[in-house]
Amino acid sequence: MDTFTTPRLLKLITEGRLDATPFASHHFPIGEMTAAYDTFTDAARTHALKVVLEAAPAGHELMERQEALVRGAV
């Protein structure tokens, strides 16, 4: 990938002519950003192509906090 091929690649993806999903070799929750970075930087060992950080669904953290309050954990 370079500055010449990146725009072409993005165009193919947005036009639906290329499915980029298979390139996402590793998935991490957003809270594991450091592990995701370490995996990507050690791609020779981890065989990482693209690392995806997945955000928690909206309201997820609020629900966890409310549940913790109910349990008396906070």
Long-range contacts (C-beta under 8 A, 24 or more apart in sequence): 20-50, 23-49, 23-50, 24-49, 24-50, 24-51, 24-52, 25-49, 25-50, 25-51, 26-50, 26-51, 26-52, 27-51, 27-52, 27-54, 28-52, 28-53, 28-54, 29-53, 29-54, 29-56, 30-54, 30-55, 30-56, 31-56
